[in-house]
Amino acid sequence: MLRIEKASDGNTTTLWLIGRIQSTDIGSIRDQMDDDSVHVFFDLSEVTLVSVEVIRFLSDCEDEGVVLSHCPPFVREWILRERDERSRPRVPDGT
């Protein structure tokens, strides 16, 4: 189960993502993100479990400028592996 806590000062928005993040939570996280005029930080210090869809979402958010602070090592490593996998050229036979 995911709990989201939010703090915003008009220039930055910090979302503390606490607990287990599932793909069904991505919409709720997006709903908490303010408009494009503020810097968004995700504090991931209390994340305990994620799915591959969440890893891809976090990677995409980071690519869009969201800062992933206190990112657990297992999450960071998975993001890096997913990025590496995405960047590899695909061979026609599917390997």
C-alpha positions, 0 to 999 in steps of 0.5 A: 500500500502506498502513502503519499505525503506532499509539501509545496512552496510554490517553487518546488513540490516534494512527494514522499512516497512511502511503502509499496508502489504498484502500477495502479498508483502511478495515476495517483502520483501524477495527480499530486504533481503540480504544473510544469512551472515547479520543480518536483522531488520524489523522496523515495527513502521509505519505498519498500517495493516497486513493480517494473512499470513503476521503475519505468515511470520513475525513470521517465519522470527523472528524464523529465526533470523530476529529482529522485532523492534518497533513492534506495539502491535497489531502485536505482540499480533497476532504473539503470538496468531498464535504461540499459535494456531500452538502449540496446538495439533489437535484433530482428529475431527478437534477441 
